[in-house]
Amino acid sequence: MKISKNLVRQFLWVSGLMILGLILVNSLGADIALAQVIDPETDQPAIIKLLSGGQTGLRGIVLTIINFFLTFLGLLAVIMVIYGGFLYVSSAGNEENVNKAKKILLYAVLGIVVIIISFALVNTLLGAASTERPS
């Protein structure tokens, strides 16, 4: 698989924009902007508290939502690995089905790797941002 210059350029642009966005959010004082806390006794009905996973801070709610979607995507990627494996085993030497199964397996495994990396990155960044700093 040959990597083209256009693909490398796109990767560098996306990476650069992500880093620029993280620097911008950090320099604008994300601690002040995201420090709102919902009072569970007065501001949050029981159903919202149940749906938010018991989280009362904005960071905790965002972390819960992102982890839910990453878990769903991980489950979907594992299902695609199973489907690709089944297609590969049942191809019976048909070259078209073998190539289709290999592509499905490749992209599903790449998806799992991206999901794991994003899970670690999100939990590290939001987890580190939510810890209290000594004054």
C-alpha positions as protocol buffer text, in pm:
chain_id: "A"
residue {
  index: 1
  type: MET
  ca { x: 0 y: 0 z: 0 }
}
residue {
  index: 2
  type: LYS
  ca { x: 165 y: 321 z: -121 }
}
residue {
  index: 3
  type: ILE
  ca { x: 114 y: 642 z: 74 }
}
residue {
  index: 4
  type: SER
  ca { x: 59 y: 939 z: -155 }
}
residue {
  index: 5
  type: LYS
  ca { x: 178 y: 1293 z: -96 }
}
residue {
  index: 6
  type: ASN
  ca { x: -182 y: 1412 z: -86 }
}
residue {
  index: 7
  type: LEU
  ca { x: -263 y: 1172 z: 199 }
}
residue {
  index: 8
  type: VAL
  ca { x: 40 y: 1287 z: 398 }
}
residue {
  index: 9
  type: ARG
  ca { x: -54 y: 1651 z: 336 }
}
residue {
  index: 10
  type: GLN
  ca { x: -410 y: 1589 z: 457 }
}
residue {
  index: 11
  type: PHE
  ca { x: -283 y: 1409 z: 766 }
}
residue {
  index: 12
  type: LEU
  ca { x: -48 y: 1697 z: 850 }
}
residue {
  index: 13
  type: TRP
  ca { x: -326 y: 1952 z: 801 }
}
residue {
  index: 14
  type: VAL
  ca { x: -568 y: 1765 z: 1026 }
}
residue {
  index: 15
  type: SER
  ca { x: -301 y: 1705 z: 1291 }
}
residue {
  index: 16
  type: GLY
  ca { x: -195 y: 2069 z: 1281 }
}
residue {
  index: 17
  type: LEU
  ca { x: -551 y: 2194 z: 1313 }
}
residue {
  index: 18
  type: MET
  ca { x: -615 y: 1961 z: 1607 }
}
residue {
  index: 19
  type: ILE
  ca { x: -302 y: 2082 z: 1786 }
}
residue {
  index: 20
  type: LEU
  ca { x: -390 y: 2444 z: 1710 }
}
residue {
  index: 21
  type: GLY
  ca { x: -739 y: 2387 z: 1850 }
}
residue {
  index: 22
  type: LEU
  ca { x: -604 y: 2230 z: 2168 }
}
residue {
  index: 23
  type: ILE
  ca { x: -360 y: 2518 z: 2217 }
}
residue {
  index: 24
  type: LEU
  ca { x: -637 y: 2770 z: 2153 }
}
residue {
  index: 25
  type: VAL
  ca { x: -874 y: 2606 z: 2403 }
}
residue {
  index: 26
  type: ASN
  ca { x: -596 y: 2589 z: 2661 }
}
residue {
  index: 27
  type: SER
  ca { x: -489 y: 2951 z: 2608 }
}
residue {
  index: 28
  type: LEU
  ca { x: -846 y: 3082 z: 2634 }
}
residue {
  index: 29
  type: GLY
  ca { x: -872 y: 2950 z: 2987 }
}
residue {
  index: 30
  type: ALA
  ca { x: -1062 y: 2626 z: 2956 }
}
residue {
  index: 31
  type: ASP
  ca { x: -1060 y: 2597 z: 3336 }
}
residue {
  index: 32
  type: ILE
  ca { x: -1281 y: 2904 z: 3366 }
}
residue {
  index: 33
  type: ALA
  ca { x: -1506 y: 2824 z: 3071 }
}
residue {
  index: 34
  type: LEU
  ca { x: -1571 y: 2463 z: 3169 }
}
residue {
  index: 35
  type: ALA
  ca { x: -1583 y: 2505 z: 3546 }
}
residue {
  index: 36
  type: GLN
  ca { x: -1961 y: 2526 z: 3574 }
}
residue {
  index: 37
  type: VAL
  ca { x: -2100 y: 2276 z: 3818 }
}
residue {
  index: 38
  type: ILE
  ca { x: -2461 y: 2165 z: 3828 }
}
residue {
  index: 39
  type: ASP
  ca { x: -2599 y: 2147 z: 4179 }
}
residue {
  index: 40
  type: PRO
  ca { x: -2755 y: 1798 z: 4197 }
}
residue {
  index: 41
  type: GLU
  ca { x: -2992 y: 1900 z: 4474 }
}
residue {
  index: 42
  type: THR
  ca { x: -3155 y: 2203 z: 4310 }
}
residue {
  index: 43
  type: ASP
  ca { x: -3063 y: 2224 z: 3941 }
}
residue {
  index: 44
  type: GLN
  ca { x: -3081 y: 1866 z: 3829 }
}
residue {
  index: 45
  type: PRO
  ca { x: -3395 y: 1652 z: 3837 }
}
residue {
  index: 46
  type: ALA
  ca { x: -3352 y: 1286 z: 3922 }
}
residue {
  index: 47
  type: ILE
  ca { x: -3404 y: 1171 z: 3564 }
}
residue {
  index: 48
  type: ILE
  ca { x: -3128 y: 1397 z: 3431 }
}
residue {
  index: 49
  type: LYS
  ca { x: -2896 y: 1281 z: 3708 }
}
residue {
  index: 50
  type: LEU
  ca { x: -2973 y: 922 z: 3611 }
}
residue {
  index: 51
  type: LEU
  ca { x: -2914 y: 991 z: 3241 }
}
residue {
  index: 52
  type: SER
  ca { x: -2588 y: 1174 z: 3303 }
}
residue {
  index: 53
  type: GLY
  ca { x: -2441 y: 878 z: 3486 }
}
residue {
  index: 54
  type: GLY
  ca { x: -2450 y: 1061 z: 3817 }
}
residue {
  index: 55
  type: GLN
  ca { x: -2208 y: 1325 z: 3691 }
}
residue {
  index: 56
  type: THR
  ca { x: -2268 y: 1679 z: 3811 }
}
residue {
  index: 57
  type: GLY
  ca { x: -1986 y: 1868 z: 3641 }
}
residue {
  index: 58
  type: LEU
  ca { x: -1981 y: 1964 z: 3276 }
}
residue {
  index: 59
  type: ARG
  ca { x: -1654 y: 1778 z: 3215 }
}
residue {
  index: 60
  type: GLY
  ca { x: -1792 y: 1462 z: 3371 }
}
residue {
  index: 61
  type: ILE
  ca { x: -2104 y: 1476 z: 3157 }
}
residue {
  index: 62
  type: VAL
  ca { x: -1901 y: 1534 z: 2839 }
}
residue {
  index: 63
  type: LEU
  ca { x: -1666 y: 1250 z: 2936 }
}
residue {
  index: 64
  type: THR
  ca { x: -1962 y: 1017 z: 2995 }
}
residue {
  index: 65
  type: ILE
  ca { x: -2117 y: 1102 z: 2657 }
}
residue {
  index: 66
  type: ILE
  ca { x: -1788 y: 1062 z: 2467 }
}
residue {
  index: 67
  type: ASN
  ca { x: -1713 y: 731 z: 2640 }
}
residue {
  index: 68
  type: PHE
  ca { x: -2061 y: 605 z: 2550 }
}
residue {
  index: 69
  type: PHE
  ca { x: -2011 y: 685 z: 2181 }
}
residue {
  index: 70
  type: LEU
  ca { x: -1659 y: 540 z: 2177 }
}
residue {
  index: 71
  type: THR
  ca { x: -1790 y: 220 z: 2337 }
}
residue {
  index: 72
  type: PHE
  ca { x: -2064 y: 200 z: 2074 }
}
residue {
  index: 73
  type: LEU
  ca { x: -1811 y: 253 z: 1794 }
}
residue {
  index: 74
  type: GLY
  ca { x: -1583 y: -12 z: 1945 }
}
residue {
  index: 75
  type: LEU
  ca { x: -1870 y: -259 z: 1951 }
}
residue {
  index: 76
  type: LEU
  ca { x: -1950 y: -175 z: 1589 }
}
residue {
  index: 77
  type: ALA
  ca { x: -1584 y: -227 z: 1489 }
}
residue {
  index: 78
  type: VAL
  ca { x: -1573 y: -565 z: 1661 }
}
residue {
  index: 79
  type: ILE
  ca { x: -1891 y: -667 z: 1477 }
}
residue {
  index: 80
  type: MET
  ca { x: -1722 y: -564 z: 1151 }
}
residue {
  index: 81
  type: VAL
  ca { x: -1418 y: -780 z: 1238 }
}
residue {
  index: 82
  type: ILE
  ca { x: -1649 y: -1075 z: 1295 }
}
residue {
  index: 83
  type: TYR
  ca { x: -1832 y: -1005 z: 968 }
}
residue {
  index: 84
  type: GLY
  ca { x: -1504 y: -970 z: 777 }
}
residue {
  index: 85
  type: GLY
  ca { x: -1374 y: -1293 z: 925 }
}
residue {
  index: 86
  type: PHE
  ca { x: -1694 y: -1477 z: 836 }
}
residue {
  index: 87
  type: LEU
  ca { x: -1680 y: -1339 z: 482 }
}
residue {
  index: 88
  type: TYR
  ca { x: -1314 y: -1443 z: 452 }
}
residue {
  index: 89
  type: VAL
  ca { x: -1380 y: -1796 z: 575 }
}
residue {
  index: 90
  type: SER
  ca { x: -1690 y: -1843 z: 360 }
}
residue {
  index: 91
  type: SER
  ca { x: -1538 y: -1696 z: 42 }
}
residue {
  index: 92
  type: ALA
  ca { x: -1447 y: -2045 z: -87 }
}
residue {
  index: 93
  type: GLY
  ca { x: -1158 y: -1914 z: -293 }
}
residue {
  index: 94
  type: ASN
  ca { x: -1361 y: -1641 z: -465 }
}
residue {
  index: 95
  type: GLU
  ca { x: -1099 y: -1369 z: -514 }
}
residue {
  index: 96
  type: GLU
  ca { x: -1354 y: -1086 z: -508 }
}
residue {
  index: 97
  type: ASN
  ca { x: -1494 y: -1193 z: -169 }
}
residue {
  index: 98
  type: VAL
  ca { x: -1144 y: -1250 z: -31 }
}
residue {
  index: 99
  type: ASN
  ca { x: -1039 y: -896 z: -125 }
}
residue {
  index: 100
  type: LYS
  ca { x: -1362 y: -753 z: 17 }
}
residue {
  index: 101
  type: ALA
  ca { x: -1309 y: -942 z: 343 }
}
residue {
  index: 102
  type: LYS
  ca { x: -947 y: -826 z: 369 }
}
residue {
  index: 103
  type: LYS
  ca { x: -1054 y: -464 z: 324 }
}
residue {
  index: 104
  type: ILE
  ca { x: -1326 y: -499 z: 586 }
}
residue {
  index: 105
  type: LEU
  ca { x: -1081 y: -655 z: 832 }
}
residue {
  index: 106
  type: LEU
  ca { x: -815 y: -391 z: 763 }
}
residue {
  index: 107
  type: TYR
  ca { x: -1050 y: -98 z: 813 }
}
residue {
  index: 108
  type: ALA
  ca { x: -1216 y: -254 z: 1117 }
}
residue {
  index: 109
  type: VAL
  ca { x: -880 y: -312 z: 1287 }
}
residue {
  index: 110
  type: LEU
  ca { x: -770 y: 42 z: 1198 }
}
residue {
  index: 111
  type: GLY
  ca { x: -1098 y: 166 z: 1343 }
}
residue {
  index: 112
  type: ILE
  ca { x: -1036 y: -22 z: 1666 }
}
residue {
  index: 113
  type: VAL
  ca { x: -687 y: 129 z: 1692 }
}
residue {
  index: 114
  type: VAL
  ca { x: -824 y: 481 z: 1633 }
}
residue {
  index: 115
  type: ILE
  ca { x: -1100 y: 424 z: 1889 }
}
residue {
  index: 116
  type: ILE
  ca { x: -852 y: 301 z: 2152 }
}
residue {
  index: 117
  type: ILE
  ca { x: -621 y: 596 z: 2091 }
}
residue {
  index: 118
  type: SER
  ca { x: -908 y: 846 z: 2105 }
}
residue {
  index: 119
  type: PHE
  ca { x: -1043 y: 680 z: 2421 }
}
residue {
  index: 120
  type: ALA
  ca { x: -704 y: 715 z: 2591 }
}
residue {
  index: 121
  type: LEU
  ca { x: -656 y: 1071 z: 2465 }
}
residue {
  index: 122
  type: VAL
  ca { x: -1001 y: 1193 z: 2570 }
}
residue {
  index: 123
  type: ASN
  ca { x: -986 y: 1031 z: 2912 }
}
residue {
  index: 124
  type: THR
  ca { x: -635 y: 1164 z: 2971 }
}
residue {
  index: 125
  type: LEU
  ca { x: -716 y: 1519 z: 2864 }
}
residue {
  index: 126
  type: LEU
  ca { x: -1055 y: 1548 z: 3033 }
}
residue {
  index: 127
  type: GLY
  ca { x: -938 y: 1351 z: 3336 }
}
residue {
  index: 128
  type: ALA
  ca { x: -634 y: 1573 z: 3382 }
}
residue {
  index: 129
  type: ALA
  ca { x: -841 y: 1886 z: 3328 }
}
residue {
  index: 130
  type: SER
  ca { x: -1097 y: 1785 z: 3591 }
}
residue {
  index: 131
  type: THR
  ca { x: -851 y: 1730 z: 3875 }
}
residue {
  index: 132
  type: GLU
  ca { x: -820 y: 2015 z: 4121 }
}
residue {
  index: 133
  type: ARG
  ca { x: -494 y: 2203 z: 4118 }
}
residue {
  index: 134
  type: PRO
  ca { x: -337 y: 2329 z: 4439 }
}
residue {
  index: 135
  type: SER
  ca { x: -346 y: 2708 z: 4478 }
}
